[in-house]
Structure formats: structure tokens, C-alpha cells
Amino acid sequence: MKVDCLIVGAGPAGSIAAKEMASRGYDVLVVEKKQEIGPPKRCAEGITKHGLENLGIELHPLCISGRIKGAALYSPSGKKVTMEGEQMEGYVVERKIFEKWLASEAIKAGAKYMVKTQAMGMERINGKWKVKIKSIDGLQEVEAKLVIGADGVESKVGRWAGLNTVNKITDYHSGIQFEMANVKINEKYIHLFFGRDVAPLGYAWIFPKAFSANVGLGILEKGAKMKAYDYLIKFIEEHEDIFKNAQPIEINGGGVPVAHFTEMVADGVMLVGDAAQLVNPIHGGGITRAIHSSIMAVEVADKALKKGDVSKEVLKEYERMWDEEYGEKTKKLMKLRAFLEKLEDKDFELLADVLQGEDIYALTQAKLSFLIKKIVTKPALLGLAKKYLMD
């Protein structure tokens, strides 16, 4: 089997890449190791409206399981800070429908899909990649001019291509999530809970959906006294007003990368989305970034294939585009993460006293300089901020 582009993985990054490549007239094959596109979900399913609009994505209405007007953040003592406004409006999608819809759009554009098909290994021969795949029909070989790795956090494509895709274990959160029915919470907001006893070096969340809610948390193991599952059970038990008579109808868990390694391309290979660990290092959100990475990658891939040169040197334009858009912002957010990881519960209480919703939103957008003025009367916070946030 010969194709212009083989895409490994049919999540949002893979299907957007497939649609963009197929719409440009390329012969595209997507292989997905799972027997069904979508499940199991690996996120809280939230996405901002403006993020989608900026990327030209108009959701099919059936993908939307909840409409959100903002976020409510809770300090360890329960003090609430609300973030609202146009930038905070968004959706909680149903990933199982959302990903199938994205795949169907790619197929309409001409892409071919093979589910329950696993990439087993790849070898570069005469300027092409020979990729072994295993499907219901048995072992096959695909020859591709370009391979796009969209195979998630545990990506093998990058390793097979010889890329350094290893991050420190401290750059992964351990996440656990229940989808629960009969959760009693304001459905117009996502709800985020902070504190060392709630989710050490992370946070807990409640994302309301049409008839359920995603309830989960992420922690860094180095600051934890228990496993993520135990913290989640404790969180639910301590919020009886929210979870009385609520029951889980789905359970998910896994690692969440919160730092990006630098290599995204090799000869004839590009990594997109979680395969390149392109998440926001503060909240771990990755859907919008995954989609954007695929749009950028295809822009570069199109030019490279037309020139007949998919060398690493040519494909590195994708890395440069990414760094130009997100590099400086990500560096600042990594500084903010280092600062937040040093905070004790009493420090979170101080922040809740001085920060408004718009301030917290500005921090998530890597606007950090104003924070010093906000905490100038809080010596403990000021010292940490100067140490971790200043250039």
C-alpha cells in the first residue's frame, strides 16, 4: 500500500491533519489502534469558543454536551473567584461524538481510515517510510512519503524516527476522572479546586455536561501522600452537598504531560498534538493546541511534498512556526508553574484575596508582570514571585 501521508492516531490532531491533507489532494491513510474512534476519553472535554473560532472550527451541535460561560475557582478554604467574559465562554464536548465527527469530516475530504489497526514499527528506505501495520486482515506494509505521529502521549512514531521524546517524570501529572450522574453544581461554569490536601501540585475539577459531569483531578506524584484515585475519593466525600446520591458512570485515568520537549520533526516525520506534548503547562488543556499544531504541520508538509523534499531541515519550519506562536508564552507559563508549585495552602488563600477573575485569566495567558503589583503587600508571595517569575 502506497500513500502520500500516513497518519498514526485518529484523535483531534490526527483527524484535523487528515482533513487538511486530503483537502489538498493528497492520498491520506489514518490508522487507529482502538476499535472505536473517541473512547476512552482522556480529558475533561472542555474547550473555549474563541479558541475554536480562531482556528476556523465550527462545532457540529451534536458534539456539544454543555455550554459554559466561565470558570469558578476555589481556594483551599472554599473561597470562590469567578472568571467570566467572552474569552471564557466555551463548551464541554462529548469526545466520543466530537472525534467521530472530526474523522467523518476528514473522510468526506477524501482520507481513508483503518480502525483496530496498530502501527508496529517503521523503517526508512530510499527516502520513504515503510511502516508495518497490523489490522483485522493481518500484517501489512504501508509506504509513505510522510508520516504524521498523532498517537498521543505514549507516541511511538517519534521514537521510531529517532527523536528525543523523553521528558522528566516530574513533567507528567497523574490524572483520574469519573464521569458522574446526579452531580449538583452550577452548570454554567467549570469548577476548579486548589490546595495541597485537594490535589497536590495540581487541581481538582468538575466540568458539567448535559446529564452528567466530569469529576477528576491531576497531581504530581512528588508532592503526594496518596495515589490520585485516593485524592479523588476524598474530594468527593468532602463535598457531600455536590455529590450526595451521585454515582460514577465512567472512569478514566492516565498521564498528562505538562512540558513540551523540543524535537517535533525528523526526515519524513512530524509530531502533532499530545505526541509532541503540546499542552498548556498550567492547566494541561490540549485540544486547541493539538488542532493548531496539525494546521501548522500541514501547511509546512504541503510545501515540502510539492517540492519533493521532506527532509528534517525543510520540515523544521513547522517547529519554527510553533515556537514563534507559543514558545515565549510556554516559557512564561513554565515559570508560573514553578511558582505555583511552591505555594502552600495559605499562599493560595492570599492569592484568592488579591486576584480577580480577569487577573487569573491574564496569568493563564502568560501575562505575568502585573502580579508583582498585586502582591506587593504580601511578602511571602512577593519573594516567591521575584524568584520564579522575573527574568
C-alpha positions in Angstrom: 0.0 0.0 0.0 1.4 3.4 -1.0 0.2 6.7 0.3 1.5 10.3 0.3 0.8 10.7 4.0 0.3 8.1 6.8 -1.2 9.5 10.0 -0.9 7.3 13.1 -3.7 8.2 15.6 -7.3 9.4 15.0 -7.7 11.9 17.8 -8.4 15.6 17.2 -4.8 16.2 15.9 -4.8 13.2 13.6 -8.2 13.8 12.1 -7.6 17.6 11.6 -4.3 16.7 9.9 -6.1 14.1 7.7 -8.8 16.5 6.6 -6.3 19.3 5.8 -4.0 16.9 3.8 -6.9 15.2 2.0 -8.5 18.5 1.1 -5.2 19.5 -0.6 -5.5 16.4 -2.8 -3.0 14.1 -1.1 -3.6 10.3 -0.7 -4.0 10.0 3.1 -4.4 7.0 5.3 -5.2 7.2 9.1 -4.6 4.2 11.3 -6.1 4.0 14.7 -5.2 1.2 17.1 -8.5 1.3 19.0 -11.6 -0.4 17.7 -13.6 2.8 18.0 -12.6 6.4 17.5 -13.3 8.5 20.6 -13.3 6.4 23.7 -11.7 6.2 26.1 -11.7 9.9 26.7 -8.6 11.3 28.3 -9.6 14.8 29.3 -12.3 16.8 31.0 -13.7 17.7 27.5 -13.6 21.5 27.9 -12.7 23.8 25.0 -13.1 27.6 24.6 -15.4 29.1 22.0 -12.8 31.7 20.9 -10.1 29.0 20.6 -12.2 27.1 18.1 -13.3 30.2 16.2 -9.6 31.4 15.9 -8.9 28.0 14.2 -11.9 28.2 11.9 -13.7 25.2 13.6 -17.5 25.3 13.8 -18.7 22.5 16.0 -21.5 20.3 15.0 -24.3 20.8 17.5 -24.3 17.1 18.5 -20.7 17.4 19.7 -21.8 19.9 22.4 -22.7 18.4 25.8 -22.6 21.7 27.8 -22.3 25.4 27.2 -20.0 27.3 29.6 -20.0 31.0 30.5 -17.0 31.0 32.8 -15.0 29.2 35.5 -15.3 29.2 39.3 -12.0 28.7 41.2 -12.0 27.7 44.8 -9.2 28.2 47.3 -8.4 25.5 49.9 -10.8 27.1 52.4 -13.6 27.3 49.7 -13.2 31.0 48.8 -14.5 31.4 45.3 -13.1 33.6 42.5 -15.2 33.7 39.3 -13.8 34.1 35.8 -16.3 35.3 33.2 -16.3 37.1 29.8 -16.2 36.4 26.1 -12.8 34.8 26.4 -14.0 32.3 29.0 -17.1 31.2 27.1 -16.9 27.7 25.8 -18.2 24.1 25.6 -17.9 20.8 27.3 -17.9 18.5 24.3 -18.8 14.8 24.1 -15.4 13.5 23.0 -16.8 10.2 21.7 -19.0 12.2 19.2 -16.5 15.0 18.7 -13.7 12.7 17.5 -16.1 10.7 15.3 -17.3 13.9 13.7 -13.8 15.1 13.0 -13.0 11.8 11.4 -16.1 11.9 9.3 -15.1 15.4 8.1 -11.7 14.0 7.1 -13.3 11.1 5.3 -15.6 13.5 3.4 -12.4 15.3 2.3 -11.0 12.0 0.9 -9.0 10.5 3.7 -9.0 6.7 4.3 -9.3 5.3 7.8 -8.4 1.9 9.3 -9.6 1.3 12.9 -8.4 -1.5 15.1 -5.1 -1.2 13.2 -1.8 -0.7 15.0 1.4 0.6 13.7 4.0 -2.0 14.7 7.3 -0.3 13.5 8.8 1.7 10.7 12.0 1.8 8.7 13.3 4.5 6.3 14.3 3.0 2.9 15.2 5.1 -0.2 13.7 8.3 1.2 10.3 6.7 2.1 9.0 5.2 5.3 8.0 1.6 5.3 5.5 1.2 8.2 4.3 -2.2 9.4 0.7 -2.2 10.4 -1.5 -4.9 12.0 -5.2 -5.0 11.3 -8.0 -7.5 11.3 -6.7 -8.6 8.0 -3.3 -9.3 9.4 0.1 -7.7 8.8 0.6 -5.2 6.0 3.2 -2.7 5.0 2.5 0.9 4.1 4.9 3.0 2.1 4.6 6.7 2.9 6.4 9.9 1.8 5.4 11.5 5.1 4.4 10.0 8.5 2.5 12.2 10.9 2.6 11.0 14.5 -0.7 11.8 16.2 -0.5 8.8 18.5 -0.8 10.6 21.9 1.3 10.8 25.0 2.7 7.3 24.6 3.7 8.1 21.0 5.9 5.5 19.3 6.3 7.3 16.0 8.8 9.8 17.4 10.9 7.1 19.0 10.9 5.0 15.8 12.1 8.1 13.9 15.0 8.6 16.4 13.6 11.7 18.0 14.3 12.6 21.6 10.8 12.5 23.1 11.7 11.8 26.7 10.5 14.2 29.4 11.3 14.1 33.1 8.8 12.1 35.2 8.1 15.4 37.1 6.6 16.8 33.9 3.7 14.4 34.0 0.6 14.7 36.1 -1.2 11.6 37.3 -4.8 12.0 36.4 -8.0 10.2 37.4 -11.6 11.1 36.4 -15.1 9.9 37.0 -18.0 10.8 34.8 -20.8 11.1 37.3 -24.6 11.3 37.2 -26.6 13.4 39.5 -23.9 16.0 40.4 -25.4 19.1 41.9 -23.4 22.1 40.7 -24.0 25.3 38.7 -23.9 24.0 35.1 -22.9 27.3 33.6 -19.4 27.1 35.0 -16.5 24.7 35.1 -15.3 24.4 38.7 -11.6 24.2 39.7 -10.4 23.4 43.3 -6.9 24.0 44.6 -5.0 23.0 47.7 -2.2 20.6 48.9 -4.8 18.4 50.5 -7.1 18.6 47.5 -4.7 17.8 44.7 -1.0 18.3 45.5 0.8 20.4 42.8 -2.4 20.1 40.7 -6.1 20.8 41.0 -9.5 19.0 41.0 -12.2 19.8 38.5 -15.9 19.5 37.8 -17.0 20.0 34.2 -20.8 19.9 33.9 -22.4 18.0 30.9 -25.9 17.6 29.6 -26.9 14.9 32.2 -23.6 14.2 34.0 -20.3 15.8 34.9 -16.6 15.0 34.5 -15.2 15.0 38.0 -11.4 14.5 38.3 -8.0 15.7 39.4 -4.4 15.7 38.4 -1.5 15.6 40.9 2.3 15.5 40.7 3.4 12.3 42.5 6.4 14.1 44.1 4.0 16.2 46.3 1.5 13.5 47.0 0.9 11.3 50.1 -1.6 9.1 48.3 -2.5 8.0 44.8 -4.6 10.2 42.6 -7.6 7.8 43.0 -7.5 8.2 46.8 -7.4 12.0 46.5 -10.4 11.9 44.1 -12.5 9.7 46.5 -11.5 12.1 49.4 -12.6 15.1 47.3 -16.0 13.6 46.5 -16.6 12.5 50.2 -15.7 16.0 51.4 -18.2 17.7 49.1 -21.4 15.9 50.1 -23.5 18.9 49.1 -22.3 18.4 45.5 -22.1 14.6 45.3 -24.9 13.3 47.5 -26.5 10.4 45.7 -24.2 11.0 42.6 -22.7 7.9 41.0 -19.9 7.2 38.5 -20.9 6.0 35.1 -17.4 6.0 33.6 -13.8 6.0 34.9 -10.7 7.2 33.1 -7.1 7.6 34.2 -3.7 8.3 32.7 -0.7 10.6 32.5 -1.0 14.2 31.5 2.2 15.9 30.1 2.8 19.5 31.3 6.0 20.3 29.5 7.0 20.2 25.8 10.1 18.6 24.5 11.8 20.3 21.6 12.0 17.8 18.7 8.9 17.7 16.6 10.3 16.6 13.2 12.7 14.1 11.6 13.2 13.2 7.9 9.7 12.5 6.7 8.1 12.6 10.1 6.1 15.2 12.0 4.6 15.0 15.5 1.4 16.8 16.4 -0.8 17.2 19.5 0.0 15.1 22.5 2.5 13.1 20.6 4.7 16.3 20.8 3.2 17.0 24.2 1.8 20.4 23.1 -0.3 21.2 26.1 -0.8 24.3 28.2 1.7 23.7 31.1 -0.6 25.4 33.7 -3.9 23.6 33.2 -2.9 20.7 30.9 -5.5 21.6 28.2 -4.5 20.4 24.8 -7.4 20.1 22.3 -7.0 23.6 20.8 -3.2 23.3 20.7 -3.5 19.9 19.1 -5.7 21.2 16.4 -3.5 24.3 15.8 -0.3 22.1 15.6 -1.9 20.0 12.9 -2.9 23.0 10.9 0.7 24.3 11.1 2.2 21.0 10.3 0.1 20.5 7.2 0.9 24.0 5.9 4.6 23.0 6.0 4.0 19.5 4.8 2.1 20.7 1.8 5.1 22.9 0.7 7.6 20.1 1.4 5.7 17.5 -0.6 5.2 19.8 -3.6 9.0 20.5 -3.6 9.7 16.7 -3.2 11.8 17.4 -0.1 10.5 16.2 3.3 13.9 16.3 5.0 14.2 17.3 8.6 15.7 20.7 7.6 12.6 21.5 5.5 10.1 20.2 8.0 11.7 22.2 10.8 9.8 25.2 9.5 6.9 23.7 11.5 8.9 23.8 14.7 9.8 27.4 14.0 6.2 28.3 13.4 5.2 26.7 16.6 7.9 28.4 18.6 7.0 31.8 17.1 3.4 31.3 18.2 3.8 29.5 21.5 7.5 29.4 22.5 7.8 32.6 24.6 4.3 32.1 26.1 5.1 28.5 27.1 8.4 29.6 28.8 6.5 32.1 30.9 3.8 29.5 31.8 6.5 27.1 32.9 7.8 29.9 35.2 4.3 30.4 36.5 4.0 26.6 37.1 7.3 26.6 39.1 5.9 29.5 41.2 2.5 27.8 41.8 4.2 24.5 42.8 5.9 26.3 45.6 2.7 27.7 47.1 1.3 26.3 50.3 -2.4 26.5 51.1 -2.0 29.7 53.0 -0.5 31.3 49.9 -3.4 30.2 47.7 -5.7 32.0 50.2 -3.6 35.1 49.9 -3.9 34.9 46.1 -7.7 34.5 46.4 -7.8 37.7 48.4 -6.0 39.9 45.8 -6.8 38.4 42.4 -9.9 38.9 40.4 -11.2 36.6 37.7 -9.7 38.7 34.9 -6.3 38.6 36.7 -6.3 34.8 36.8 -7.3 34.7 33.1 -4.4 37.0 32.3 -2.0 34.7 34.2 -3.2 31.7 32.1 -2.3 33.8 29.0 1.3 34.2 30.3 0.8 37.9 31.3 2.8 37.8 34.5 4.3 41.3 35.1 1.2 42.8 36.8 1.3 40.1 39.5 4.1 41.9 41.4 1.9 44.9 41.9 -1.0 42.8 43.0 1.0 41.0 45.8 3.4 43.8 46.8 1.8 43.8 50.3 2.2 40.0 50.6 5.9 39.5 51.5 5.8 35.7 51.3 4.2 35.7 47.9 6.4 38.6 46.7 9.6 36.7 47.4 8.5 33.6 45.5 7.2 35.7 42.6 10.5 37.5 42.3 12.4 34.2 42.4 10.4 32.3 39.9 8.6 34.8 37.6 11.2 37.5 37.0 13.7 37.3 34.1 
